[in-house]
Amino acid sequence: MEVFLLILRLALAGIFGLAGVAKFLDLAGSEKAFKEFGVPAAIAKPSSIALSVFEIAIAVLFLFTTTSWVAAVCALFLLVLFIGQMIYQMAKGNAPDCHCFGQIHSEPVGKISVIRNMVFAIPTAFLVIRGIGAQGMSLADPSLDVMQLVFGIASVAFFVTVLFHLKHISEQQRQIMRRLEIIELVAQEGGSVTRDEAGLPNEGLPIGAIFPDFQLPDLSGGVVALDDLKAERKPILFLFVSPTCNPCKALLPEFEQWQSDLNEVMKIVFLSNGSAEENAGKFAGSARKLILLQNEREVADAVKAQWTPTAILLDANGRIASHVAAGDGAIRELVENIKQNSKEKITYFTNHNGHSHGSKLGETIPQFSLADIHGNQISSDSFRGRETLVTFWSLTCPFCREMIAELRDWDVAKGENDPALVVFSEGNIDEHKDFGLKSPIILEEGFATAEKFGMYGTPSAVLVNEQGTIISETAGGASGIWALVGKKK
């Protein structure tokens, strides 16, 4: 039992030590996680540092029999706090990133993360119950059987490895089941099948992105360009369908009803593939439709509409105004929302997931005045009169560094009709000067101003119009950022 308790303490020391060090090595991610759990921005960073130090201290205390009980009490307190917060966030319908082990392992809060913390709490509670003087053998005990200890540690390591592989296999099975559901969706004979989960909003382009340009033939052989559709200055609902998609066929009566109901406020355009004959036979119905034919899935892939049926709303200015609505249920919900707002000015529609996290879409930019790396004063008034791409950067972000050459090339080549560029970053001023950007770079530790624009990670960006209003949700990653200015990645 004494050796078992020692192994138990070493295992818990490893868990808390790994968690603390991993969080400390990714303080930006830890700070972001604190904010997602509702901690005020002003104390999020100090709190993340304090938690990292506290977890490392717990790990050290577990190593000694004289301090192990204190470590167990502190660890149990933390675990109960984590579990309570996770359950509270789940009850509110939120799924913040737990960031439990920093960049080593991080996932949205869910049942798995709650169960994992409960599993950690059981041996911790066991050590608490045993009391101060019954924490097992000391590492310095001369009677310690080294081989027995090594065998015990190896057994724990083997058990952890098995759990890791089981989790990996479980994830593979989940992916297989998802693919089988998609196959079922395509092969389903008639009927209406809801697959709202088939396309997640964070898999699509951000609201405010420019819809990719295209020229496609219609069923009669004529060519229709996106510019032709936008010339009417009406919102466009793009419906991605396929002649092999039976749920699309099942929605045909509703497609026609929507065309009739929304004719005055928007245009409905079908994007399909296959031959004109196949599509005419599949979607003829009783109402005339504009069906455009892709060679394969070039437009669908460009806007990340992965499945059929899928709907995406385009506003009158040619910008994406909805998250991806994949599956008949999600499309019906989007259309219903459009109907309810048809008497008002149609703006944008989110499903409160993915890109919408931290969004300031529709808000006026914050009032500020800061100097850039060359000493020039940049203020909220600097944004007036021209669209501006506001990007959020960090020298510690490898994806930012990968993107810098492309950003520099765009900064040099962009014309007067392209958006201006402002970069918020943090770190060494000389390194930022070496980037060679013409546009201003504002260094601000903690991103206090950038957060008011909607920043929640790096690299990310928002688009601001000539009046100083944020007209996009926060786009993450290079592809999302370039989509805001209509640049192909």
ZAMAR-185518 format. One record per residue (C-alpha): residue number from 1; z, x, y. Coordinates in nm, 3 decimals, always signed. Layout:
BEGIN
R_NUM_Z_X_Y
...
//
This chain:
BEGIN
R_1_+0.000_+0.000_+0.000
R_2_+0.085_+0.285_+0.240
R_3_-0.259_+0.442_+0.200
R_4_-0.424_+0.098_+0.229
R_5_-0.247_+0.039_+0.561
R_6_-0.364_+0.380_+0.683
R_7_-0.723_+0.299_+0.591
R_8_-0.686_-0.039_+0.762
R_9_-0.565_+0.131_+1.080
R_10_-0.849_+0.384_+1.069
R_11_-1.103_+0.104_+1.025
R_12_-0.965_-0.088_+1.323
R_13_-0.952_+0.234_+1.526
R_14_-1.319_+0.288_+1.446
R_15_-1.413_-0.068_+1.545
R_16_-1.230_-0.064_+1.877
R_17_-1.329_+0.294_+1.953
R_18_-1.696_+0.217_+1.890
R_19_-1.679_-0.100_+2.099
R_20_-1.505_+0.076_+2.388
R_21_-1.732_+0.380_+2.398
R_22_-2.048_+0.169_+2.359
R_23_-1.945_-0.055_+2.649
R_24_-1.858_+0.248_+2.862
R_25_-2.201_+0.402_+2.798
R_26_-2.368_+0.080_+2.916
R_27_-2.153_-0.032_+3.207
R_28_-2.443_-0.220_+3.367
R_29_-2.479_-0.433_+3.056
R_30_-2.103_-0.478_+3.032
R_31_-2.085_-0.587_+3.396
R_32_-2.367_-0.835_+3.337
R_33_-2.183_-0.978_+3.034
R_34_-1.865_-1.025_+3.241
R_35_-2.059_-1.216_+3.505
R_36_-2.219_-1.438_+3.239
R_37_-1.869_-1.522_+3.116
R_38_-1.778_-1.638_+3.466
R_39_-1.598_-1.333_+3.604
R_40_-1.651_-1.306_+3.984
R_41_-1.913_-1.045_+4.078
R_42_-1.665_-0.851_+4.292
R_43_-1.444_-0.765_+3.994
R_44_-1.702_-0.768_+3.712
R_45_-1.765_-0.394_+3.717
R_46_-1.397_-0.289_+3.742
R_47_-1.316_-0.536_+3.465
R_48_-1.585_-0.392_+3.238
R_49_-1.452_-0.040_+3.294
R_50_-1.094_-0.154_+3.232
R_51_-1.191_-0.327_+2.906
R_52_-1.374_-0.014_+2.782
R_53_-1.074_+0.206_+2.857
R_54_-0.834_-0.047_+2.703
R_55_-1.034_-0.066_+2.378
R_56_-1.054_+0.315_+2.353
R_57_-0.677_+0.335_+2.413
R_58_-0.618_+0.079_+2.135
R_59_-0.830_+0.291_+1.901
R_60_-0.618_+0.600_+1.975
R_61_-0.290_+0.409_+1.931
R_62_-0.400_+0.287_+1.586
R_63_-0.409_+0.647_+1.463
R_64_-0.031_+0.697_+1.481
R_65_+0.233_+0.503_+1.291
R_66_+0.467_+0.509_+1.591
R_67_+0.215_+0.331_+1.815
R_68_+0.009_+0.134_+1.563
R_69_+0.209_-0.187_+1.602
R_70_+0.157_-0.184_+1.979
R_71_-0.215_-0.129_+1.917
R_72_-0.222_-0.423_+1.676
R_73_-0.052_-0.653_+1.928
R_74_-0.294_-0.551_+2.203
R_75_-0.594_-0.580_+1.971
R_76_-0.488_-0.924_+1.849
R_77_-0.444_-1.038_+2.210
R_78_-0.797_-0.920_+2.294
R_79_-0.952_-1.079_+1.986
R_80_-0.783_-1.415_+2.050
R_81_-0.898_-1.397_+2.411
R_82_-1.256_-1.318_+2.302
R_83_-1.256_-1.599_+2.046
R_84_-1.121_-1.848_+2.298
R_85_-1.377_-1.750_+2.561
R_86_-1.663_-1.770_+2.311
R_87_-1.560_-2.116_+2.192
R_88_-1.521_-2.230_+2.553
R_89_-1.870_-2.106_+2.647
R_90_-2.024_-2.268_+2.338
R_91_-1.849_-2.598_+2.421
R_92_-2.010_-2.586_+2.767
R_93_-2.351_-2.530_+2.610
R_94_-2.373_-2.170_+2.731
R_95_-2.481_-1.868_+2.528
R_96_-2.392_-1.554_+2.728
R_97_-2.457_-1.216_+2.575
R_98_-2.136_-1.097_+2.406
R_99_-2.220_-0.727_+2.458
R_100_-1.949_-0.661_+2.200
R_101_-2.080_-0.318_+2.100
R_102_-2.287_-0.234_+2.406
R_103_-2.649_-0.147_+2.333
R_104_-2.563_-0.075_+1.970
R_105_-2.528_-0.445_+1.893
R_106_-2.543_-0.730_+2.139
R_107_-2.630_-1.094_+2.081
R_108_-2.584_-1.436_+2.243
R_109_-2.245_-1.590_+2.172
R_110_-2.258_-1.817_+1.867
R_111_-2.084_-1.901_+1.543
R_112_-2.153_-1.556_+1.398
R_113_-1.982_-1.373_+1.685
R_114_-1.680_-1.607_+1.663
R_115_-1.650_-1.557_+1.287
R_116_-1.686_-1.179_+1.326
R_117_-1.394_-1.167_+1.569
R_118_-1.188_-1.389_+1.340
R_119_-1.253_-1.146_+1.055
R_120_-1.132_-0.859_+1.276
R_121_-0.827_-1.063_+1.377
R_122_-0.703_-1.112_+1.019
R_123_-0.612_-0.746_+0.940
R_124_-0.489_-0.702_+1.297
R_125_-0.251_-0.996_+1.258
R_126_-0.143_-0.853_+0.923
R_127_-0.032_-0.529_+1.093
R_128_+0.148_-0.727_+1.364
R_129_+0.339_-0.929_+1.104
R_130_+0.446_-0.616_+0.915
R_131_+0.636_-0.492_+1.218
R_132_+0.689_-0.164_+1.398
R_133_+0.827_+0.036_+1.106
R_134_+0.582_-0.073_+0.837
R_135_+0.245_+0.051_+0.959
R_136_+0.160_+0.263_+0.658
R_137_+0.128_+0.634_+0.599
R_138_+0.090_+0.887_+0.878
R_139_-0.212_+1.114_+0.889
R_140_+0.031_+1.407_+0.906
R_141_+0.228_+1.297_+0.596
R_142_+0.233_+1.594_+0.349
R_143_+0.233_+1.356_+0.052
R_144_-0.100_+1.203_+0.161
R_145_-0.355_+1.215_-0.120
R_146_-0.667_+1.334_+0.064
R_147_-0.904_+1.227_-0.214
R_148_-0.750_+0.880_-0.222
R_149_-0.793_+0.855_+0.155
R_150_-1.156_+0.972_+0.140
R_151_-1.229_+0.723_-0.137
R_152_-1.073_+0.443_+0.066
R_153_-1.270_+0.531_+0.380
R_154_-1.589_+0.558_+0.175
R_155_-1.522_+0.213_+0.026
R_156_-1.479_+0.064_+0.372
R_157_-1.800_+0.234_+0.489
R_158_-1.985_+0.102_+0.184
R_159_-1.855_-0.250_+0.251
R_160_-1.970_-0.232_+0.615
R_161_-2.312_-0.103_+0.505
R_162_-2.349_-0.390_+0.258
R_163_-2.260_-0.641_+0.532
R_164_-2.517_-0.483_+0.762
R_165_-2.791_-0.511_+0.501
R_166_-2.692_-0.868_+0.418
R_167_-2.719_-0.953_+0.786
R_168_-3.062_-0.786_+0.797
R_169_-3.176_-0.984_+0.492
R_170_-3.040_-1.305_+0.647
R_171_-3.241_-1.237_+0.964
R_172_-3.556_-1.178_+0.757
R_173_-3.498_-1.506_+0.574
R_174_-3.457_-1.685_+0.908
R_175_-3.789_-1.545_+1.027
R_176_-3.956_-1.649_+0.701
R_177_-3.818_-2.003_+0.734
R_178_-3.946_-2.020_+1.089
R_179_-4.294_-1.916_+0.975
R_180_-4.282_-2.174_+0.697
R_181_-4.195_-2.440_+0.954
R_182_-4.498_-2.339_+1.159
R_183_-4.719_-2.355_+0.848
R_184_-4.575_-2.701_+0.783
R_185_-4.655_-2.795_+1.142
R_186_-5.019_-2.697_+1.097
R_187_-5.056_-2.844_+0.749
R_188_-4.869_-3.168_+0.808
R_189_-5.090_-3.465_+0.723
R_190_-5.061_-3.705_+1.014
R_191_-4.736_-3.818_+1.168
R_192_-4.544_-3.676_+1.456
R_193_-4.347_-3.359_+1.404
R_194_-4.096_-3.227_+1.658
R_195_-4.078_-2.848_+1.682
R_196_-3.901_-2.789_+2.010
R_197_-3.781_-2.451_+1.890
R_198_-4.130_-2.325_+1.814
R_199_-4.175_-2.182_+2.162
R_200_-3.882_-2.050_+2.360
R_201_-3.908_-2.036_+2.739
R_202_-3.827_-1.665_+2.750
R_203_-4.137_-1.612_+2.535
R_204_-4.359_-1.761_+2.808
R_205_-4.450_-1.644_+3.155
R_206_-4.190_-1.697_+3.428
R_207_-4.211_-1.991_+3.665
R_208_-4.394_-1.869_+3.975
R_209_-4.630_-1.642_+3.781
R_210_-5.002_-1.668_+3.853
R_211_-5.193_-1.848_+3.577
R_212_-5.450_-1.601_+3.433
R_213_-5.808_-1.658_+3.548
R_214_-6.066_-1.787_+3.300
R_215_-6.416_-1.928_+3.258
R_216_-6.461_-2.145_+2.949
R_217_-6.726_-2.383_+2.816
R_218_-6.654_-2.755_+2.787
R_219_-6.778_-2.976_+2.503
R_220_-7.114_-3.030_+2.670
R_221_-7.181_-2.657_+2.711
R_222_-7.109_-2.637_+3.084
R_223_-6.884_-2.359_+3.214
R_224_-6.558_-2.447_+3.390
R_225_-6.360_-2.184_+3.580
R_226_-5.995_-2.200_+3.675
R_227_-6.097_-2.184_+4.041
R_228_-6.300_-2.503_+3.990
R_229_-5.991_-2.682_+3.861
R_230_-5.767_-2.550_+4.139
R_231_-6.016_-2.658_+4.405
R_232_-5.884_-3.016_+4.379
R_233_-5.544_-2.892_+4.502
R_234_-5.361_-3.098_+4.241
R_235_-5.113_-2.986_+3.975
R_236_-5.269_-2.927_+3.634
R_237_-5.107_-2.995_+3.298
R_238_-5.261_-2.764_+3.040
R_239_-5.232_-2.891_+2.683
R_240_-5.299_-2.630_+2.417
R_241_-5.439_-2.800_+2.106
R_242_-5.648_-2.715_+1.801
R_243_-5.885_-2.911_+1.575
R_244_-5.671_-2.798_+1.279
R_245_-5.346_-2.927_+1.436
R_246_-5.246_-3.263_+1.288
R_247_-4.949_-3.319_+1.525
R_248_-5.203_-3.280_+1.809
R_249_-5.409_-3.560_+1.655
R_250_-5.095_-3.772_+1.621
R_251_-5.030_-3.732_+1.995
R_252_-5.381_-3.851_+2.091
R_253_-5.273_-4.204_+2.199
R_254_-5.001_-4.052_+2.418
R_255_-5.243_-3.796_+2.565
R_256_-5.464_-4.083_+2.678
R_257_-5.172_-4.282_+2.813
R_258_-5.053_-3.980_+3.013
R_259_-5.401_-3.935_+3.158
R_260_-5.393_-4.294_+3.277
R_261_-5.037_-4.282_+3.411
R_262_-5.068_-3.949_+3.592
R_263_-5.430_-3.964_+3.709
R_264_-5.332_-3.995_+4.076
R_265_-5.087_-3.708_+4.084
R_266_-5.225_-3.444_+3.847
R_267_-5.511_-3.334_+3.626
R_268_-5.480_-3.293_+3.248
R_269_-5.689_-3.021_+3.083
R_270_-5.707_-2.951_+2.710
R_271_-5.749_-2.592_+2.592
R_272_-5.865_-2.568_+2.233
R_273_-6.078_-2.348_+2.006
R_274_-6.332_-2.407_+1.732
R_275_-6.664_-2.586_+1.774
R_276_-6.749_-2.864_+2.017
R_277_-6.825_-3.094_+1.722
R_278_-6.483_-3.034_+1.564
R_279_-6.300_-3.106_+1.886
R_280_-6.511_-3.408_+1.974
R_281_-6.438_-3.557_+1.633
R_282_-6.068_-3.477_+1.656
R_283_-5.991_-3.579_+2.016
R_284_-6.263_-3.828_+2.109
R_285_-6.030_-4.128_+2.135
R_286_-6.107_-4.397_+2.391
R_287_-6.069_-4.196_+2.715
R_288_-6.283_-3.914_+2.851
R_289_-6.109_-3.576_+2.840
R_290_-6.179_-3.233_+2.978
R_291_-6.162_-3.007_+2.671
R_292_-6.230_-2.636_+2.722
R_293_-6.302_-2.407_+2.430
R_294_-6.154_-2.059_+2.394
R_295_-6.336_-1.802_+2.181
R_296_-6.015_-1.751_+1.989
R_297_-5.681_-1.788_+2.170
R_298_-5.737_-1.563_+2.472
R_299_-5.591_-1.798_+2.734
R_300_-5.311_-1.917_+2.506
R_301_-5.214_-1.557_+2.431
R_302_-5.227_-1.462_+2.800
R_303_-4.973_-1.733_+2.889
R_304_-4.780_-1.688_+2.563
R_305_-4.843_-2.041_+2.436
R_306_-4.787_-1.944_+2.076
R_307_-4.819_-2.277_+1.898
R_308_-5.004_-2.608_+1.913
R_309_-4.936_-2.849_+2.066
R_310_-4.795_-2.676_+2.373
R_311_-4.795_-2.779_+2.740
R_312_-4.767_-2.571_+3.058
R_313_-4.768_-2.714_+3.411
R_314_-4.958_-2.543_+3.691
R_315_-4.874_-2.630_+4.051
R_316_-5.128_-2.697_+4.326
R_317_-5.111_-2.332_+4.433
R_318_-5.215_-2.201_+4.094
R_319_-4.872_-2.085_+3.985
R_320_-4.691_-2.172_+3.664
R_321_-4.447_-2.454_+3.735
R_322_-4.283_-2.516_+3.396
R_323_-4.147_-2.332_+3.099
R_324_-4.345_-2.343_+2.778
R_325_-4.308_-2.690_+2.621
R_326_-4.388_-2.641_+2.252
R_327_-4.390_-2.932_+2.009
R_328_-4.432_-3.302_+2.068
R_329_-4.070_-3.362_+2.167
R_330_-4.069_-3.090_+2.433
R_331_-4.404_-3.208_+2.572
R_332_-4.282_-3.568_+2.597
R_333_-3.972_-3.449_+2.784
R_334_-4.183_-3.247_+3.029
R_335_-4.421_-3.539_+3.092
R_336_-4.129_-3.776_+3.142
R_337_-3.979_-3.539_+3.399
R_338_-4.313_-3.521_+3.578
R_339_-4.335_-3.901_+3.587
R_340_-3.987_-3.930_+3.732
R_341_-4.079_-3.688_+4.011
R_342_-4.436_-3.810_+4.066
R_343_-4.345_-3.999_+4.384
R_344_-4.194_-3.683_+4.527
R_345_-4.353_-3.343_+4.564
R_346_-4.384_-3.196_+4.213
R_347_-4.222_-2.852_+4.216
R_348_-4.114_-2.693_+3.889
R_349_-3.945_-2.788_+3.563
R_350_-3.711_-2.572_+3.355
R_351_-3.522_-2.635_+3.034
R_352_-3.229_-2.416_+3.144
R_353_-3.303_-2.136_+2.902
R_354_-3.470_-1.798_+2.898
R_355_-3.609_-1.700_+3.238
R_356_-3.406_-1.957_+3.428
R_357_-3.094_-1.745_+3.379
R_358_-2.967_-1.631_+3.721
R_359_-3.266_-1.785_+3.900
R_360_-3.261_-1.837_+4.276
R_361_-3.596_-2.020_+4.269
R_362_-3.642_-2.233_+4.581
R_363_-3.359_-2.067_+4.775
R_364_-3.389_-1.878_+5.102
R_365_-3.339_-1.503_+5.070
R_366_-2.995_-1.374_+5.174
R_367_-2.933_-1.238_+5.521
R_368_-2.900_-0.859_+5.505
R_369_-2.985_-0.535_+5.684
R_370_-2.995_-0.209_+5.487
R_371_-3.156_+0.133_+5.528
R_372_-3.416_+0.250_+5.278
R_373_-3.431_+0.604_+5.136
R_374_-3.621_+0.724_+5.444
R_375_-3.372_+0.576_+5.690
R_376_-3.587_+0.278_+5.789
R_377_-3.395_-0.044_+5.843
R_378_-3.499_-0.325_+5.610
R_379_-3.367_-0.674_+5.677
R_380_-3.431_-1.032_+5.572
R_381_-3.661_-1.062_+5.876
R_382_-3.886_-0.795_+5.720
R_383_-3.998_-1.050_+5.463
R_384_-4.147_-1.290_+5.716
R_385_-4.524_-1.326_+5.738
R_386_-4.624_-1.188_+5.396
R_387_-4.547_-1.253_+5.032
R_388_-4.320_-0.985_+4.891
R_389_-4.253_-0.870_+4.537
R_390_-3.884_-0.775_+4.521
R_391_-3.813_-0.555_+4.221
R_392_-3.481_-0.443_+4.075
R_393_-3.461_-0.093_+3.939
R_394_-3.227_+0.168_+3.795
R_395_-3.266_+0.537_+3.710
R_396_-3.064_+0.476_+3.393
R_397_-3.316_+0.217_+3.271
R_398_-3.582_+0.374_+3.041
R_399_-3.812_+0.072_+3.079
R_400_-3.806_+0.124_+3.456
R_401_-3.911_+0.485_+3.419
R_402_-4.194_+0.382_+3.186
R_403_-4.322_+0.143_+3.452
R_404_-4.298_+0.371_+3.757
R_405_-4.648_+0.525_+3.731
R_406_-4.811_+0.184_+3.707
R_407_-4.598_+0.053_+3.995
R_408_-4.693_+0.354_+4.209
R_409_-5.064_+0.301_+4.136
R_410_-5.039_-0.066_+4.230
R_411_-4.843_+0.018_+4.544
R_412_-5.118_+0.257_+4.659
R_413_-5.412_+0.033_+4.564
R_414_-5.287_-0.310_+4.679
R_415_-5.464_-0.467_+4.974
R_416_-5.354_-0.675_+5.271
R_417_-5.384_-0.995_+5.069
R_418_-5.157_-0.863_+4.793
R_419_-4.780_-0.904_+4.814
R_420_-4.574_-0.638_+4.988
R_421_-4.324_-0.447_+4.773
R_422_-3.952_-0.386_+4.817
R_423_-3.747_-0.203_+4.552
R_424_-3.369_-0.237_+4.509
R_425_-3.228_+0.045_+4.300
R_426_-2.928_+0.275_+4.260
R_427_-2.887_+0.643_+4.187
R_428_-2.996_+0.976_+4.331
R_429_-3.196_+0.953_+4.655
R_430_-3.411_+1.260_+4.583
R_431_-3.522_+1.129_+4.245
R_432_-3.629_+0.805_+4.410
R_433_-3.825_+0.999_+4.673
R_434_-4.006_+1.175_+4.389
R_435_-4.140_+0.837_+4.272
R_436_-4.398_+0.859_+4.551
R_437_-4.388_+0.492_+4.651
R_438_-4.520_+0.396_+4.996
R_439_-4.308_+0.083_+4.996
R_440_-3.936_+0.084_+5.083
R_441_-3.672_+0.165_+4.822
R_442_-3.320_+0.044_+4.903
R_443_-3.036_+0.217_+4.721
R_444_-2.726_+0.002_+4.681
R_445_-2.460_+0.078_+4.423
R_446_-2.356_-0.241_+4.246
R_447_-2.665_-0.439_+4.353
R_448_-2.458_-0.672_+4.574
R_449_-2.761_-0.779_+4.780
R_450_-3.005_-0.775_+4.488
R_451_-2.786_-1.016_+4.294
R_452_-2.825_-1.269_+4.574
R_453_-3.201_-1.254_+4.514
R_454_-3.145_-1.345_+4.147
R_455_-3.131_-1.003_+3.984
R_456_-2.974_-0.999_+3.639
R_457_-3.116_-0.685_+3.480
R_458_-3.360_-0.397_+3.524
R_459_-3.652_-0.392_+3.550
R_460_-3.690_-0.740_+3.692
R_461_-3.841_-0.903_+4.000
R_462_-3.881_-1.216_+4.209
R_463_-4.155_-1.323_+4.446
R_464_-4.073_-1.426_+4.804
R_465_-4.317_-1.622_+5.021
R_466_-4.407_-1.572_+5.389
R_467_-4.120_-1.796_+5.502
R_468_-3.857_-1.600_+5.311
R_469_-3.820_-1.849_+5.025
R_470_-3.794_-1.728_+4.664
R_471_-4.092_-1.888_+4.484
R_472_-4.041_-1.752_+4.133
R_473_-3.763_-1.730_+3.884
R_474_-3.647_-1.382_+3.790
R_475_-3.909_-1.211_+3.576
R_476_-3.788_-0.944_+3.335
R_477_-3.986_-0.653_+3.196
R_478_-4.321_-0.510_+3.301
R_479_-4.535_-0.797_+3.171
R_480_-4.324_-1.060_+3.347
R_481_-4.321_-0.866_+3.673
R_482_-4.698_-0.814_+3.675
R_483_-4.752_-1.182_+3.597
R_484_-4.592_-1.266_+3.932
R_485_-4.874_-1.090_+4.116
R_486_-5.153_-1.181_+3.873
R_487_-5.196_-0.827_+3.740
R_488_-5.291_-0.795_+3.376
R_489_-5.057_-0.582_+3.168
//
